Amino acid sequence: MRVDIFDFMLPEDRIALRPAEPRDSARMLVVQPRGNPVLSDDIVRNIPHYLRPGDALLVNDTRVIPARLNGIRVRGETTAHIEATLHRRETPSRWRAFLRPAKRVNVGERIRFGDASESLACLLGQLDAEVIEKGEGGEAILEFALAGAALDDSIMALGHMPLPPYIAGKRGEDSRDANDYQTLFAEKPGAVAAPTAGLHYTPELVAAIEACGVSVHRVTLHVGAGTFLPVKADDTSQHRMHAEYGVVTGETARALNDTHARGGRILATGTTSLRILESATSEDGQVNAFAGDTSIFITPGYRFRAVDLLLTNFHLPRSTLFMLVSAFSGLDCMRQAYAHAIANDYRFYSYGDACLLHRADPE
């Protein structure tokens, strides 16, 4: 499938640099695919109006870590400033990361993150890592001089919140982002990007949803930076998804199977919740316990097994996420929905507004 069919033009001023306040006051475009899609303007606070007793709400409980590290590579008398964005842990001391600029670092060289004024050792306020492998697109494997909890503590102390480039390129990180870029459900550290649809929830909204007879269930998908990268290939068959670690517990699987057995629907909060649930669901629609990696890549033609409704933000052109929502509600439908959103001043991307998508009937 050609990637350019998922392209569209977005005015720069539609990119949100701050979330709505309060979070559930964000606008929400309700999309119902039919012969002619029905598009309705609403706000996130009114999600309960679209749910029924017996439905289930699914949220991602991953927590974003400060995964962006600034460092210096020393080579003889020369130095180079290097930025590393961690995106996947391999061992207690080893992370996959995107380096920028990657061409300034060779395999076997060491990067000093934090205070580079001390000797090459792991001291308070600094963290050393050796580049042990380099791949495509700036990806590398870093072996840190610390491991386990000690490495986690050092990353927490030295790292910065990994704001998406379309926000970081327009303003600097500040103290507000430490809270704004975490969801209400964030518990399990490991994500290097927020599951942004979850940013819209408030305690009051969750209470209102539960009061409607809707159950709330949690899954975990540690979101990697690769999820949000534009697809550079010309055809979707040439694109490689980065693997991410996720968990669906047996208890959650049983509860969601019971939901469908009773005629209820599953509303996934965000593409991350959808992807881990679809990864855990067999072709007959049974949700299974799952703990492991997924690199599921959903494009039009995919037959959804578990998710009936999807709350998600507005995504980048040519991204795997826009491909996913096009698979969920139909490409023509989503083209019309995004054109409506742009014409009506909806706010896009991580801190932007939301859309509530109904699943298109399979052809």
C-alpha positions as CSV (number, residue, x, y, z in Angstrom):
1,M,0.0,0.0,0.0
2,R,1.4,3.4,-1.0
3,V,2.4,5.6,2.0
4,D,1.6,8.8,0.2
5,I,-2.2,8.1,0.3
6,F,-1.9,8.8,4.1
7,D,-0.4,12.2,3.6
8,F,-2.3,15.5,4.3
9,M,-1.4,19.1,4.8
10,L,-1.7,20.6,8.3
11,P,-1.2,24.3,9.2
12,E,1.6,24.8,11.7
13,D,-0.7,26.8,14.0
14,R,-2.9,23.7,14.6
15,I,-0.1,21.9,16.6
16,A,-1.0,22.2,20.3
17,L,1.9,23.2,22.6
18,R,0.0,22.8,25.8
19,P,-2.9,20.5,26.9
20,A,-6.4,21.8,27.5
21,E,-7.2,22.9,31.0
22,P,-9.0,21.1,32.6
23,R,-7.9,18.0,30.6
24,D,-11.4,16.8,29.9
25,S,-12.4,20.2,28.3
26,A,-10.5,19.2,25.1
27,R,-12.7,19.1,22.0
28,M,-13.7,15.7,20.7
29,L,-14.8,14.9,17.1
30,V,-17.2,11.9,17.1
31,V,-16.8,9.9,13.9
32,Q,-19.4,7.4,12.8
33,P,-18.4,5.7,9.5
34,R,-21.3,5.0,7.2
35,G,-21.9,5.6,3.5
36,N,-21.5,9.3,4.3
37,P,-19.6,9.6,7.7
38,V,-21.4,11.4,10.5
39,L,-19.1,13.9,12.2
40,S,-20.2,15.5,15.4
41,D,-18.4,18.2,17.5
42,D,-18.3,17.6,21.2
43,I,-15.9,17.6,24.2
44,V,-14.1,14.8,26.0
45,R,-16.1,15.4,29.2
46,N,-19.2,14.0,27.3
47,I,-17.7,10.6,26.6
48,P,-20.3,9.0,29.0
49,H,-23.1,10.0,26.6
50,Y,-21.6,7.6,24.0
51,L,-21.3,4.6,26.3
52,R,-23.8,2.0,27.5
53,P,-24.1,0.0,30.7
54,G,-21.9,-3.1,30.3
55,D,-19.3,-1.5,28.1
56,A,-15.7,-1.6,29.1
57,L,-13.1,1.2,29.1
58,L,-9.5,0.2,28.4
59,V,-6.5,2.4,29.5
60,N,-2.8,2.1,29.3
61,D,-1.1,2.4,32.7
62,T,2.5,2.9,31.5
63,R,4.5,5.8,33.0
64,V,6.8,8.0,30.9
65,I,10.4,8.1,32.1
66,P,12.7,11.1,31.4
67,A,14.3,9.3,28.5
68,R,16.1,12.2,26.7
69,L,19.7,12.4,27.8
70,N,22.2,15.1,26.8
71,G,25.9,14.2,26.7
72,I,29.3,14.7,25.2
73,R,31.5,12.3,23.2
74,V,35.2,12.8,23.7
75,R,37.6,11.7,20.9
76,G,41.2,12.8,21.6
77,E,41.1,16.6,21.8
78,T,37.7,16.9,20.1
79,T,34.3,16.7,21.6
80,A,30.8,16.5,20.2
81,H,27.4,17.1,21.9
82,I,25.1,14.1,21.6
83,E,21.5,13.7,22.4
84,A,20.2,10.2,23.2
85,T,16.5,9.3,23.4
86,L,16.1,5.9,25.0
87,H,13.4,3.8,23.6
88,R,13.8,0.2,24.6
89,R,15.5,-1.6,27.4
90,E,17.5,-4.7,26.4
91,T,19.2,-5.7,29.7
92,P,19.6,-4.2,33.2
93,S,22.4,-2.1,31.8
94,R,21.6,-1.8,28.1
95,W,19.2,0.4,26.2
96,R,18.4,0.9,22.5
97,A,18.4,4.7,21.8
98,F,18.1,7.1,19.0
99,L,21.3,9.3,18.8
100,R,21.5,12.8,17.3
101,P,23.7,13.4,15.5
102,A,24.5,9.7,15.2
103,K,27.3,10.2,12.6
104,R,29.5,11.8,15.3
105,V,29.7,8.6,17.4
106,N,31.4,5.4,16.4
107,V,31.0,1.9,17.9
108,G,33.3,1.5,20.9
109,E,33.2,5.2,21.8
110,R,31.9,6.5,25.1
111,I,29.3,9.2,25.8
112,R,29.3,11.1,29.1
113,F,25.8,12.2,30.0
114,G,25.3,14.9,32.7
115,D,28.4,16.6,34.1
116,A,31.3,16.0,31.8
117,S,33.9,17.8,33.9
118,E,34.9,14.8,35.9
119,S,37.0,11.8,35.0
120,L,35.5,9.0,32.9
121,A,33.8,7.1,35.7
122,C,30.2,7.0,36.9
123,L,30.0,9.6,39.6
124,L,27.1,11.6,41.1
125,G,25.7,13.9,38.4
126,Q,27.0,12.0,35.4
127,L,26.5,8.8,33.6
128,D,28.7,7.0,31.1
129,A,27.7,4.7,28.2
130,E,29.5,2.9,25.5
131,V,28.1,2.6,22.0
132,I,28.3,-1.1,21.3
133,E,26.2,-1.2,18.1
134,K,24.8,1.2,15.5
135,G,21.8,0.6,13.2
136,E,19.8,2.5,10.7
137,G,18.0,5.8,11.3
138,G,20.3,6.9,14.1
139,E,19.5,3.9,16.3
140,A,22.2,2.5,18.6
141,I,22.7,0.2,21.5
142,L,24.2,1.8,24.6
143,E,25.9,-0.2,27.4
144,F,25.7,1.9,30.6
145,A,28.2,1.8,33.4
146,L,25.3,1.4,35.9
147,A,22.6,-1.3,35.9
148,G,19.2,-2.0,37.4
149,A,17.8,0.4,40.0
150,A,21.0,2.4,40.1
151,L,20.7,3.1,36.3
152,D,17.0,3.9,36.7
153,D,17.9,6.4,39.5
154,S,20.6,8.0,37.3
155,I,18.2,8.4,34.3
156,M,15.6,9.9,36.6
157,A,18.1,12.4,37.9
158,L,19.8,13.4,34.6
159,G,17.1,12.8,32.0
160,H,14.5,15.1,30.5
161,M,10.9,14.5,29.5
162,P,11.0,13.3,25.9
163,L,8.6,15.8,24.4
164,P,7.8,15.0,20.7
165,P,9.9,17.0,18.3
166,Y,6.9,19.0,17.0
167,I,6.6,20.4,20.5
168,A,10.2,20.5,21.6
169,G,11.1,22.3,18.3
170,K,8.8,25.2,19.2
171,R,9.4,25.6,22.9
172,G,11.7,24.3,25.7
173,E,10.7,21.7,28.3
174,D,9.5,23.2,31.6
175,S,8.3,22.1,35.0
176,R,4.7,21.8,33.8
177,D,5.6,19.0,31.3
178,A,6.5,16.6,34.2
179,N,2.8,16.5,35.0
180,D,1.2,17.4,31.7
181,Y,2.9,14.5,29.9
182,Q,1.7,11.8,32.3
183,T,-1.7,10.3,32.2
184,L,-4.0,9.9,35.2
185,F,-3.3,6.1,35.0
186,A,0.5,6.2,34.9
187,E,1.9,3.6,37.2
188,K,4.4,1.3,35.6
189,P,7.6,3.2,34.4
190,G,9.0,2.3,31.0
191,A,7.4,4.5,28.3
192,V,9.5,7.0,26.4
193,A,6.4,8.7,24.9
194,A,3.0,9.3,26.5
195,P,-0.1,7.3,25.5
196,T,-1.6,10.7,24.7
197,A,-5.3,9.8,24.5
198,G,-5.1,9.1,28.2
199,L,-4.0,12.7,28.9
200,H,-7.6,13.8,28.5
201,Y,-9.0,11.9,31.6
202,T,-9.7,13.5,35.0
203,P,-10.8,11.7,38.2
204,E,-14.2,13.3,37.7
205,L,-14.5,11.9,34.1
206,V,-13.5,8.4,35.2
207,A,-16.1,8.6,38.0
208,A,-18.8,9.6,35.6
209,I,-17.9,6.8,33.2
210,E,-18.1,4.2,36.0
211,A,-21.4,5.7,37.2
212,C,-22.8,4.8,33.8
213,G,-22.2,1.1,34.5
214,V,-19.0,1.0,32.5
215,S,-16.0,-1.0,33.9
216,V,-12.4,0.3,33.7
217,H,-9.6,-2.0,32.9
218,R,-5.8,-1.5,32.6
219,V,-3.2,-2.9,30.2
220,T,0.4,-1.9,29.8
221,L,2.3,-1.0,26.7
222,H,5.6,0.8,27.2
223,V,5.4,3.2,24.3
224,G,8.7,3.6,22.3
225,A,9.8,6.6,20.4
226,G,9.6,4.7,17.1
227,T,5.8,4.6,17.4
228,F,5.5,8.3,16.5
229,L,8.0,8.4,13.6
230,P,6.8,9.2,10.1
231,V,7.1,6.3,7.7
232,K,9.9,7.1,5.3
233,A,9.4,4.1,3.0
234,D,7.3,4.5,-0.2
235,D,5.2,1.4,0.6
236,T,3.9,0.1,3.9
237,S,5.3,-3.3,3.2
238,Q,8.8,-1.8,3.5
239,H,8.3,-0.2,6.9
240,R,9.7,-1.9,10.1
241,M,7.9,-1.3,13.4
242,H,10.0,-1.1,16.5
243,A,9.0,-3.7,19.1
244,E,7.4,-2.6,22.4
245,Y,6.8,-4.5,25.6
246,G,3.3,-5.0,26.8
247,V,1.1,-6.9,29.3
248,V,-2.5,-8.0,29.4
249,T,-3.2,-9.8,32.6
250,G,-5.4,-12.9,32.8
251,E,-7.8,-11.0,35.0
252,T,-8.2,-8.2,32.4
253,A,-8.5,-10.8,29.5
254,R,-11.3,-12.6,31.3
255,A,-13.2,-9.3,32.1
256,L,-13.0,-8.2,28.5
257,N,-14.2,-11.5,27.2
258,D,-17.1,-11.3,29.6
259,T,-17.9,-7.8,28.3
260,H,-18.2,-9.1,24.7
261,A,-20.1,-12.2,25.9
262,R,-22.7,-10.0,27.5
263,G,-23.1,-7.8,24.4
264,G,-20.9,-4.9,25.7
265,R,-18.4,-3.0,23.7
266,I,-14.7,-2.2,24.4
267,L,-13.6,1.4,24.2
268,A,-9.8,1.5,23.8
269,T,-8.1,4.7,25.1
270,G,-5.5,5.4,22.4
271,T,-3.7,3.4,19.8
272,T,-1.4,1.9,22.4
273,S,-4.2,0.2,24.3
274,L,-5.7,-0.9,21.0
275,R,-2.4,-2.4,19.7
276,I,-1.6,-4.4,22.8
277,L,-5.1,-5.7,23.1
278,E,-5.2,-6.7,19.4
279,S,-1.9,-8.4,19.9
280,A,-3.3,-10.4,22.8
281,T,-6.5,-11.4,20.9
282,S,-6.8,-14.6,18.8
283,E,-8.6,-14.6,15.4
284,D,-11.8,-15.9,17.1
285,G,-12.0,-12.8,19.2
286,Q,-10.9,-14.3,22.5
287,V,-8.6,-12.1,24.5
288,N,-5.7,-14.0,26.1
289,A,-3.2,-13.2,28.8
290,F,-0.1,-11.7,27.2
291,A,3.3,-10.6,28.3
292,G,6.0,-9.8,25.7
293,D,6.9,-7.8,22.7
294,T,4.6,-6.6,20.0
295,S,5.4,-5.0,16.7
296,I,1.9,-5.1,15.3
297,F,1.5,-2.8,12.3
298,I,-2.2,-2.1,11.5
299,T,-3.1,-0.8,8.1
300,P,-6.4,-0.7,6.1
301,G,-7.5,-4.3,5.4
302,Y,-6.8,-5.4,9.0
303,R,-9.8,-7.1,10.7
304,F,-10.1,-5.9,14.2
305,R,-10.6,-8.7,16.8
306,A,-11.4,-6.9,20.1
307,V,-11.8,-3.2,20.0
308,D,-15.2,-1.6,19.1
309,L,-14.6,2.1,19.9
310,L,-11.3,4.1,20.0
311,L,-10.6,7.4,21.7
312,T,-7.5,8.9,20.1
313,N,-5.7,12.2,19.3
314,F,-5.1,13.6,15.8
315,H,-2.0,12.1,14.3
316,L,1.0,12.9,12.1
317,P,0.6,12.6,8.3
318,R,2.2,9.5,6.9
319,S,2.4,8.0,10.4
320,T,1.6,4.4,11.4
321,L,-1.0,5.9,13.7
322,F,-2.9,7.6,11.0
323,M,-2.7,4.3,9.1
324,L,-4.2,2.6,12.1
325,V,-7.2,5.0,12.5
326,S,-7.7,4.7,8.7
327,A,-7.9,0.9,9.2
328,F,-10.3,1.3,12.1
329,S,-12.8,3.8,10.6
330,G,-11.9,3.8,6.9
331,L,-9.4,5.9,4.9
332,D,-12.0,8.0,3.1
333,C,-13.8,8.5,6.4
334,M,-10.7,9.7,8.2
335,R,-9.7,12.0,5.4
336,Q,-13.1,13.7,5.8
337,A,-12.7,13.7,9.6
338,Y,-9.3,15.3,9.5
339,A,-10.4,17.9,6.9
340,H,-13.3,18.8,9.2
341,A,-10.9,19.0,12.2
342,I,-8.5,21.3,10.3
343,A,-11.3,23.5,9.0
344,N,-12.8,23.8,12.5
345,D,-9.6,24.7,14.3
346,Y,-9.1,21.4,16.2
347,R,-5.8,21.2,18.0
348,F,-3.5,18.3,16.8
349,Y,-1.0,15.9,18.2
350,S,0.1,14.9,21.7
351,Y,-1.3,17.9,23.6
352,G,-4.2,18.4,21.2
353,D,-7.9,17.4,20.9
354,A,-9.4,14.0,20.6
355,C,-11.7,12.0,18.3
356,L,-14.0,9.2,19.3
357,L,-14.0,6.7,16.5
358,H,-16.6,4.0,15.8
359,R,-15.3,1.0,14.0
360,A,-16.3,0.6,10.4
361,D,-18.2,-2.5,9.5
362,P,-15.8,-5.0,7.8
363,E,-16.4,-5.3,4.1
